[in-house]
């Protein structure tokens, strides 16, 4: 999972457009999508962790 620092770094990164050879910022829409995806992955990981705990407790 991406940390907040990694997300900030991703926002500030530049990429080179091969057609123009110029550096462009990552579009805000892409950053927004990445942040939403990061949030969903975090929620899924938390849910999985809770389910594993329930499973382990059920084995005792």
TIMI-2910 file (N, C-alpha, C, CB; in pm, 1 decimal, decimal comma, always signed):
<rs>
+----------+----------+----------+----------+----------+----------+----------+----------+----------+----------+----------+----------+------+
!      n_x !      n_y !      n_z !     ca_x !     ca_y !     ca_z !      c_x !      c_y !      c_z !     cb_x !     cb_y !     cb_z ! resn !
+----------+----------+----------+----------+----------+----------+----------+----------+----------+----------+----------+----------+------+
!    +82,9 !   -117,6 !     +0,0 !     +0,0 !     +0,0 !     +0,0 !    +88,1 !   +124,9 !     +0,0 !    -94,7 !     -0,7 !   +120,7 !  Unk !
!    +37,6 !   +225,2 !    -61,5 !   +112,9 !   +350,2 !    -69,0 !    +97,4 !   +429,5 !    +59,9 !    +66,6 !   +434,2 !   -189,1 !  Unk !
!   +205,8 !   +484,2 !   +104,4 !   +199,9 !   +573,6 !   +219,3 !   +163,4 !   +712,7 !   +170,1 !   +335,1 !   +575,4 !   +296,9 !  Unk !
!   +128,2 !   +798,6 !   +263,3 !    +96,8 !   +936,5 !   +225,2 !   +216,9 !  +1000,9 !   +155,8 !    +55,7 !  +1019,4 !   +349,3 !  Unk !
!   +336,8 !   +969,7 !   +204,3 !   +458,9 !  +1024,1 !   +143,8 !   +471,6 !   +978,6 !     -1,2 !   +583,5 !   +981,0 !   +224,3 !  Unk !
!   +441,9 !   +851,0 !    -26,4 !   +450,7 !   +799,1 !   -162,7 !   +347,2 !   +865,1 !   -253,7 !   +431,7 !   +647,0 !   -163,0 !  Unk !
!   +226,8 !   +889,3 !   -199,6 !   +125,1 !   +957,6 !   -279,4 !   +168,3 !  +1099,6 !   -313,5 !     -8,4 !   +959,9 !   -205,0 !  Unk !
!   +227,9 !  +1169,0 !   -215,4 !   +276,6 !  +1304,5 !   -241,2 !   +388,3 !  +1303,1 !   -345,3 !   +326,3 !  +1369,4 !   -111,1 !  Unk !
!   +476,4 !  +1205,1 !   -334,5 !   +585,4 !  +1194,3 !   -432,0 !   +529,0 !  +1169,0 !   -571,2 !   +683,2 !  +1081,3 !   -392,4 !  Unk !
!   +424,8 !  +1086,6 !   -576,7 !   +362,8 !  +1056,2 !   -704,8 !   +301,8 !  +1182,9 !   -765,3 !   +255,2 !   +946,7 !   -688,4 !  Unk !
!   +242,9 !  +1266,5 !   -680,8 !   +182,4 !  +1390,5 !   -728,3 !   +287,1 !  +1485,2 !   -785,2 !   +106,3 !  +1458,7 !   -615,4 !  Unk !
!   +406,4 !  +1485,0 !   -727,6 !   +508,6 !  +1580,0 !   -770,5 !   +595,7 !  +1526,9 !   -884,2 !   +595,7 !  +1616,7 !   -653,5 !  Unk !
!   +582,7 !  +1398,6 !   -916,4 !   +664,8 !  +1340,6 !  -1023,3 !   +627,3 !  +1398,1 !  -1158,1 !   +650,4 !  +1188,7 !  -1025,9 !  Unk !
!   +723,7 !  +1399,3 !  -1242,1 !   +701,1 !  +1441,4 !  -1380,3 !   +728,6 !  +1320,4 !  -1469,7 !   +792,8 !  +1564,5 !  -1419,8 !  Unk !
!   +659,7 !  +1315,4 !  -1581,5 !   +688,8 !  +1210,3 !  -1678,6 !   +714,2 !  +1275,6 !  -1813,7 !   +572,0 !  +1106,9 !  -1687,3 !  Unk !
!   +789,8 !  +1206,7 !  -1893,9 !   +830,0 !  +1261,2 !  -2022,9 !   +732,2 !  +1214,9 !  -2130,3 !   +974,5 !  +1218,6 !  -2058,2 !  Unk !
!   +678,0 !  +1309,2 !  -2204,3 !   +590,5 !  +1278,2 !  -2316,6 !   +680,2 !  +1248,6 !  -2436,3 !   +490,0 !  +1396,3 !  -2347,0 !  Unk !
!   +680,4 !  +1121,8 !  -2484,6 !   +771,7 !  +1086,6 !  -2594,6 !   +749,7 !  +1169,4 !  -2721,2 !   +756,4 !   +940,3 !  -2628,1 !  Unk !
!   +627,1 !  +1215,4 !  -2743,4 !   +599,0 !  +1291,4 !  -2865,5 !   +663,8 !  +1429,5 !  -2862,1 !   +448,3 !  +1305,4 !  -2885,3 !  Unk !
!   +667,4 !  +1491,5 !  -2745,4 !   +719,5 !  +1627,9 !  -2737,1 !   +853,3 !  +1637,2 !  -2665,4 !   +620,1 !  +1715,5 !  -2667,4 !  Unk !
!   +893,0 !  +1528,9 !  -2597,5 !  +1017,3 !  +1524,7 !  -2518,5 !  +1014,5 !  +1624,1 !  -2402,6 !  +1138,1 !  +1553,9 !  -2608,2 !  Unk !
!   +893,3 !  +1668,0 !  -2365,9 !   +880,3 !  +1760,7 !  -2253,1 !   +822,2 !  +1687,0 !  -2133,5 !   +791,3 !  +1882,5 !  -2290,8 !  Unk !
!   +856,3 !  +1736,9 !  -2015,4 !   +802,7 !  +1676,4 !  -1893,8 !   +667,0 !  +1738,2 !  -1861,6 !   +900,7 !  +1694,6 !  -1774,9 !  Unk !
!   +574,1 !  +1651,8 !  -1824,0 !   +439,6 !  +1695,8 !  -1788,7 !   +405,0 !  +1644,1 !  -1650,2 !   +335,7 !  +1647,3 !  -1892,9 !  Unk !
!   +327,7 !  +1721,2 !  -1576,9 !   +279,1 !  +1676,1 !  -1447,0 !   +174,8 !  +1567,5 !  -1467,7 !   +220,3 !  +1794,1 !  -1365,5 !  Unk !
!   +161,7 !  +1480,8 !  -1368,4 !    +56,6 !  +1379,9 !  -1373,4 !    -76,5 !  +1453,0 !  -1357,4 !    +76,3 !  +1269,5 !  -1261,8 !  Unk !
!   -172,6 !  +1424,4 !  -1444,0 !   -301,2 !  +1495,0 !  -1438,0 !   -371,2 !  +1475,5 !  -1303,2 !   -392,5 !  +1447,1 !  -1550,9 !  Unk !
!   -437,7 !  +1578,2 !  -1254,3 !   -508,0 !  +1567,7 !  -1125,7 !   -610,3 !  +1454,3 !  -1121,6 !   -577,4 !  +1698,0 !  -1095,1 !  Unk !
!   -675,1 !  +1425,4 !  -1233,6 !   -773,4 !  +1316,5 !  -1236,4 !   -707,2 !  +1182,5 !  -1206,6 !   -843,8 !  +1311,0 !  -1372,9 !  Unk !
!   -585,4 !  +1164,3 !  -1256,2 !   -512,0 !  +1040,1 !  -1230,5 !   -475,1 !  +1032,0 !  -1082,7 !   -384,5 !  +1031,6 !  -1319,1 !  Unk !
!   -429,9 !  +1143,5 !  -1026,9 !   -395,2 !  +1147,4 !   -884,8 !   -517,6 !  +1113,6 !   -800,9 !   -339,2 !  +1286,2 !   -845,3 !  Unk !
!   -631,2 !  +1170,6 !   -836,4 !   -754,9 !  +1144,2 !   -763,4 !   -791,5 !   +996,4 !   -769,6 !   -869,3 !  +1229,1 !   -819,5 !  Unk !
!   -779,2 !   +937,0 !   -888,2 !   -809,4 !   +794,6 !   -903,7 !   -715,1 !   +708,9 !   -820,3 !   -800,5 !   +753,8 !  -1051,0 !  Unk !
!   -588,7 !   +744,9 !   -817,5 !   -490,2 !   +669,6 !   -738,8 !   -524,1 !   +679,9 !   -590,4 !   -346,2 !   +722,0 !   -765,4 !  Unk !
!   -562,4 !   +797,9 !   -545,8 !   -597,7 !   +815,7 !   -404,6 !   -721,5 !   +734,3 !   -368,5 !   -621,6 !   +964,2 !   -373,4 !  Unk !
!   -820,5 !   +731,5 !   -457,0 !   -940,7 !   +650,7 !   -432,7 !   -905,4 !   +502,7 !   -428,1 !  -1046,8 !   +676,5 !   -541,6 !  Unk !
!   -822,8 !   +458,6 !   -520,9 !   -780,3 !   +319,3 !   -524,2 !   -703,4 !   +283,7 !   -397,8 !   -694,3 !   +292,3 !   -648,0 !  Unk !
!   -616,5 !   +372,3 !   -354,1 !   -539,8 !   +351,5 !   -231,5 !   -634,2 !   +333,9 !   -112,7 !   -443,3 !   +469,7 !   -206,7 !  Unk !
!   -737,4 !   +416,7 !   -106,1 !   -834,4 !   +408,2 !     +3,2 !   -909,1 !   +274,7 !     -0,1 !   -934,3 !   +525,0 !     -4,8 !  Unk !
!   -953,3 !   +232,6 !   -117,7 !  -1025,6 !   +105,8 !   -131,7 !   -936,2 !    -11,6 !    -92,5 !  -1076,4 !    +88,0 !   -276,3 !  Unk !
!   -811,2 !     -9,5 !   -135,3 !   -718,3 !   -117,3 !   -100,4 !   -697,8 !   -122,1 !    +50,5 !   -582,7 !    -98,4 !   -172,3 !  Unk !
!   -684,8 !     -5,3 !   +112,6 !   -668,8 !     -1,0 !   +258,8 !   -791,1 !    -62,3 !   +327,9 !   -647,4 !   +145,3 !   +307,2 !  Unk !
!   -911,8 !    -28,5 !   +281,2 !  -1033,4 !    -84,5 !   +339,9 !  -1039,2 !   -235,6 !   +321,3 !  -1156,9 !    -19,5 !   +278,1 !  Unk !
!  -1002,2 !   -282,9 !   +203,6 !  -1001,1 !   -426,9 !   +178,2 !   -901,2 !   -498,5 !   +268,1 !   -968,5 !   -454,7 !    +31,8 !  Unk !
!   -785,0 !   -439,1 !   +287,4 !   -683,3 !   -499,0 !   +374,1 !   -732,5 !   -505,4 !   +518,4 !   -551,7 !   -419,3 !   +366,3 !  Unk !
!   -798,3 !   -399,7 !   +564,3 !   -852,4 !   -399,4 !   +700,2 !   -960,8 !   -505,6 !   +715,5 !   -908,7 !   -260,8 !   +735,5 !  Unk !
!  -1046,7 !   -519,2 !   +615,1 !  -1152,7 !   -619,8 !   +618,4 !  -1093,8 !   -760,5 !   +618,5 !  -1247,3 !   -602,0 !   +498,8 !  Unk !
!   -994,1 !   -782,6 !   +535,9 !   -928,4 !   -912,6 !   +531,3 !   -864,6 !   -944,9 !   +665,6 !   -822,9 !   -915,8 !   +420,1 !  Unk !
!   -798,9 !   -847,0 !   +724,5 !   -736,2 !   -865,8 !   +854,6 !   -840,6 !   -904,9 !   +959,4 !   -662,3 !   -737,8 !   +897,5 !  Unk !
!   -955,1 !   -837,6 !   +958,8 !  -1062,0 !   -869,6 !  +1053,8 !  -1114,2 !  -1010,9 !  +1030,7 !  -1176,9 !   -768,1 !  +1041,8 !  Unk !
!  -1130,3 !  -1050,5 !   +905,1 !  -1178,8 !  -1185,2 !   +874,4 !  -1079,1 !  -1291,8 !   +916,9 !  -1207,9 !  -1198,2 !   +725,5 !  Unk !
!   -952,1 !  -1266,2 !   +900,6 !   -849,4 !  -1361,5 !   +943,4 !   -853,8 !  -1376,8 !  +1095,0 !   -708,3 !  -1315,4 !   +897,3 !  Unk !
!   -870,0 !  -1266,2 !  +1166,6 !   -878,9 !  -1273,1 !  +1313,3 !   -999,0 !  -1356,4 !  +1356,0 !   -888,6 !  -1131,6 !  +1374,1 !  Unk !
!  -1113,9 !  -1337,4 !  +1291,5 !  -1233,5 !  -1415,8 !  +1323,5 !  -1207,4 !  -1563,0 !  +1296,3 !  -1355,5 !  -1366,7 !  +1241,9 !  Unk !
!  -1143,6 !  -1593,3 !  +1184,9 !  -1113,3 !  -1731,6 !  +1149,8 !  -1021,0 !  -1795,1 !  +1253,6 !  -1049,3 !  -1738,6 !  +1010,5 !  Unk !
!   -915,8 !  -1723,7 !  +1290,6 !   -820,0 !  -1776,6 !  +1388,2 !   -887,8 !  -1796,2 !  +1523,7 !   -698,3 !  -1682,0 !  +1402,3 !  Unk !
!   -969,3 !  -1700,1 !  +1564,8 !  -1041,3 !  -1714,0 !  +1691,7 !  -1136,4 !  -1833,0 !  +1687,7 !  -1119,1 !  -1585,6 !  +1723,8 !  Unk !
!  -1194,2 !  -1860,6 !  +1572,2 !  -1283,9 !  -1975,0 !  +1557,0 !  -1211,4 !  -2108,0 !  +1563,1 !  -1358,1 !  -1964,9 !  +1427,2 !  Unk !
!  -1082,3 !  -2108,0 !  +1535,8 !  -1002,8 !  -2231,2 !  +1539,0 !   -960,9 !  -2267,3 !  +1681,7 !   -878,5 !  -2216,3 !  +1450,2 !  Unk !
!   -972,0 !  -2173,2 !  +1775,0 !   -926,9 !  -2197,8 !  +1912,7 !  -1028,1 !  -2275,2 !  +1990,9 !   -897,5 !  -2068,1 !  +1983,5 !  Unk !
+----------+----------+----------+----------+----------+----------+----------+----------+----------+----------+----------+----------+------+
</rs>
